[in-house]
Amino acid sequence: MRDLLDDLERWTTDGKRAAIARVVDVAGSAPRGPGAAMAVSADGEIAGSVSGGCVEGAVAEAAAQTLASGVGEVLRFGYSDADAFEVGLTCGGTIELYVEPFTWDPSIVAALRDALDRDHPVALATVIDGPRAGAKLLLTADGPGDGSLGDARLDAAVGRDAAGDLAAGTTRVRHYGRNGETLGEDVSVFVESFVPPPRMVIFGAIDFTAALVRVADVLGFRVTVCDARSAFATRARFPLADDVVAEWPQVHLEKVGATLSERDAVCVLTHDPKFDVPAIVSALSTDVGYIGVMGSRRTHEDRIARLLDEDVRPEDLGRLHSPIGLDLGARTPEETAISICAEIIASRTGRQQIRPLTRTDGPIHP
């Protein structure tokens, strides 16, 4: 969205009208998820993507029609023998988009840009169906901000529900009555959450860490490398890390642990009980979603005994992923880094059995 705002504001400054299309819902094997966005100028310039190329042409045509009518609309592209070849959505899924002229309130645009630039969590609620379609309300962790959906009671209801979406970083369509009634279906509101990137804290400044930093960076993590040995924890060794900290694990987690969430990960790669045991004990006291620990099975058995000696509860040990990573046959640091990140993705999506897609049946995206 930050990139799209740059293009949209540039077009507006040049006197060009523009439309913006956002994916609001998906079903099945859709190419992009809710929140994927694409902007189209009146002279046909395109920025962003909503489907990785499948329906961009059809969406560009719809954007031109929206600019002509000045009215936003919900579009649905689904798979069928007829329309698969017409728009190119051959993956078997369905996507819904909201296409509207870019005539957003300048105060909302400015506040949204400010939040994005400062990595502050913010949600943008847009009425996509029902009375006052196109109305917008910006929401922060403190509650409703700029704009309005046209009814104070609806603003309050959306603000209440969007707080949960913002905390989880989820983007979805919610339905309400005309005045914010919870059980109503008169108004559809697209709540788009913009949250800071997920964080990965890596303990241990080793060669595997350098590889993991590179892969995690590609996946969009904000990465911190922490090691108590200042000679190893240097910016020169980990140039792609967002932060390099020379501290004991428990000291660092005492500072940042309360801010870690289910979206974040802690990876303990130290191989040394005097480092990894304090790191694990401290990580288990947080709400971090993934805790991975490097080492052989024998090393992990010894580690479990040490953790129990530190009064770690047996039921908490189930949170540990050790040996770390998926069984991909990885040998090099780079392959190991990919296996770790693959396990983090599987943990986040709830996949318990990982198999090649060629050996599965049914929908790729449940």
N, C-alpha and C positions, 0 to 999 in steps of 0.2 A: 504493500500500500504506500510505503514511503516513496518508492520509485514512481508509482503511478501518480502520486500527488505532484511530483516534480514535473511530469509531462502535462498533466491536466492544468496546472497553474501556468506553465509555459504557453500552452495553447490559448488559455484565457487571456494572458497578457498580450498575445499576438492578435487578439480579436477573433479567435476561432471558437466556435461552439463545439462541444464534445459530449459524449455519452459514456457511461461506465456500466459494465455488466459484471455482476458478482454471482458466483455459485452460492446458492442458499441451501440446497439440499441435494443429496446423492443417494442412489440405491444400487446395489450390485457392484459390478466392476467398473466404476466410474474413474476416468483418468485423473481428475483432480478433486480435492475435497472442498467442503464449504469454506468460503473466504477467498478462493482463487478469483482473481479479478482481471479484467481487460478493459482498456479505455480506447475509444475510437473518436478521432477528430472528424469534423464536418468534411474535411477534404480527404478522408480515408486513411490517415496515419494511425497506426495501431501500436499500443504498448501493452505488455502483459499477456497473459494467457489464461483461458478457462478450462481447456481440455487437452493441452499438449498438442494441438493441431487438428483434433477431430472435428470440432464444430465451429472453429473460429470464423470461417467464411459466412456461415449462417448467422452467427452472432453479429458480425459486422453489418450485415444487411438489416438485421433487426435494430441495431443501433441507429442506422440511418433513418429508419422509419420512426424510431422514438424521437429523434431530433426533429423530424417533420411534424410529429403530432404534439410534442412537448409533454407527453404522458408516459410514465413508467409502466412496465408490464412484466408479468412473470412468464417466462418461457420454459417449456419442458421438452427435452430431447431424450427419447427412449429408443431402444433397439426394436426394429421390426424389419421384415424382409424389404419393405418399401423404403423406409426412411434411413436404413443403415447405409445404403449407397448414396442417398441424397445428401446427407450431412456428414457421413464418415464415422458415425459413432458405432463401430462394429464390435466393441468389447463386451456387449451384452448388458450394460448398465443403463441407468437413467440419471440425468442431471437436470436440476431446475435452476434457472438463473433469474435474477431481477435486473432488468435493463432500464436505465433512467437517464434523463439529461443531467449533466453535471452542473446543477444550479444550486449546489449546497450552500447553506448559510456560511458566509466567510468566517464568522466567529467559531463555528464548529470545525471548519477546515483548519483554522489557526490552532485551536486547542488540540485537535487530533495530531497535527504535525508536531506540536510542542511535546506531547506525551510520547510520540514515537521517537523523537530525537533524544529524549531523556530516558528512554526505556522505562517509562512509567506505565503500569497496567491501565488499560482503558478499553471500554467497549462502546461500539457504535450501534444503537438500536434504530432500525428503519422499518416503518410500516410498509409492507410489500403487498398487502391485500386488505381491503376494507376501507372504511372512511378515513380520509386524510392520508391516503397512500403517498409515500414519499417523505412523510414527516420524519424528522430525525431527533434523537436525543443521545447526547454523549454521557457516558457513565464512568465513574471512577470508583475506586475502593471506598471512597467516602460517600458515595451516593450520586444521584442525578446531577449533571452539570449543565453545559450549554445545550440549548434547543429544547424542544418539547414535541411529544407525539400528538398534541392537540387536546389532551384531556388530562387534568392533574391526577385523577385517580388511575388512569392508564400509566402515566409516568411513574407513579408510586409502585404499581404492581410490577412493571417491567424492571424498575430499579431494584426492587427486592429480589426478583428471580435472577436478574443478570449478575447479582453479586456472587452467586454460586458459580455461574458460567465463567466469570472473570477469575475467580479463585482457581478454577480447574483449567482455565485456558481453552474452554470449549466454545464452539461457534455453532449456533443452531437457530431454527425457527420455532417461536413460541406462539401459542394461540390464546386469545382473550375475548371476553365480551366487549361491547362498545365502550364501556366505562371501566375496563380493567378487571372484569369478573373472571375468576380463575377458570371456571368451567365453560366459558364461552368459546365460540368459534367464529365470531364476527370479524375479528381483527387478527391478522398474521403479522408477527413482528420478527424480523431477522436481527438476531443479536450476534454481532461479530466481535470476538474478543481479540485484543492485541496485547500480548504479554511478553515480557522479556524472554530471551532464549533460555532453554533449559541449561542447567549448570552441571558440569562434571568436575569433581574434585579428585585429583589423582595424587595418591601418596606414594612417594618413591621416585627419585630422579634417575631413572635408568634408561637403557636403550629402548625397552618396550614402551616406556612412557613417551618418548619422542614420537614413536609410530602412532600411539594411541591419540596423542594430541593432534596429529595431522588428520586422522580419520574422523575424530570427534569434531574438528573444525569444519570439515566438509559437511557434516550432518547438522551444523548450526549450533552446537553446544558452546557455551561460554566456559572455557577451560581454565582451571587453576591447578598448577603443579606445586605440591608442597613436600618439602624434605627438610629434616632438621639439620642436615649437613649443608652449610652455606656454600661450600666449594662445589657442590653438585647442583644446587638449586640456583641456577643462573639464567638470565635472559638469553645469553649467547647460546646456551644448549637447547633452549626451548623457545625459539623466536615466534612460533605461532600461538603459544599460550597467551591467554588474556592476562593472567597473573602468575607470577612465580614467587613463592613465599618460602623463606627459610625459617620454619617453625616446627616444633613438635606437633604431631597430628592432633593430639587432644587440645593443645593450645589454640590451634587454628579452628577446630570445630567448635570450641567454646565461643569463638567470635561469630562464626557464620552458621552454626548448626541450626539455630532457631528459624533461619530463613529458608532452609532446604525443604523441598516439597516432593510430592510423588513424581513430578516431572524430572527430577534431578537424579544424579548418580554419584556414588562414591566408589572409586576403584583403588584398592590397596595392592600395590605391586612391590612392596618393600622386601619380602622374603626374610624379614628379620623380626623375631618376636618382640624385641624391645620397641620396635616401631609399629608393627602391624597389630599387635594386641591392643595397645591404647587407641589406635585408629579405629579398630572395629568396635570396641566398647563405646567410644564416643559416637560413632556413626549410628549404632543401634539405639542411641538415646534421641535420635532425630526422626523426622517423618520422611526422610529421603526414600525415594521409590526403589532404588537399586543399590545394593551393596555387593560388589564383586571383589573376591580376594584371590590373588595369584598363588600358586603352589601346587605341589603334587598331592595325591590323596593321602599319602603317609604324612606329609607336612600338615595337611588340614586336620588329620586325626590328632596330631600333637597340639595343633592350635586350639582345637575344640577343648582339649583337657585344660589348657592354659586359660581359656575364656571361662570355663566353669569355675576354675579357681578364683577368677575375678568376679564371681557371683553373677555372671550372665545367666539369665533364665534359659533353660533348655528350649522352651517354645520360641524364644527370640532367635535361636540359632537357625531356624528355618528361613529367616530372611536372607541368609548369606548364600551367595552364588560362588561356590568354590568346589572344585577347581573352576576358575573364572572362564567364561566364554562358552560358545557352542562347539560341539564336536565336529569341526570341519576338516580335521587333519592338519591344522595350521602348524607351521614350524618356525617361520621367520617372524620377527617382531611385527612386520606389517600385516601378515596373515593373522597373527594373534590379535592384533588391534581390530581387524575386521570381525573376527569371531566374538570379541567382547562387545562391540557395538551391535552386532546382530542379536546377541543375547539381550541386550538392553531393549532393543526394539521388540523382541518377542515378549519380554517381561511386561513392557508397556501395553502391548496389544492383547495380552493374556493367552498367547499361544503356548501350549504345553508340549505338543508333539510337532517337531520341526521336520518336514520332509520336502523333497523337491516337488514343485508344483506338478511335474509330469507324473508323479505317483499319487496324486490326489484327485478327487473329483468334487463336483459341486462348485459353488461360487468361490471366486478367489477372494472377494471381499464380503464377509458375512453381513 
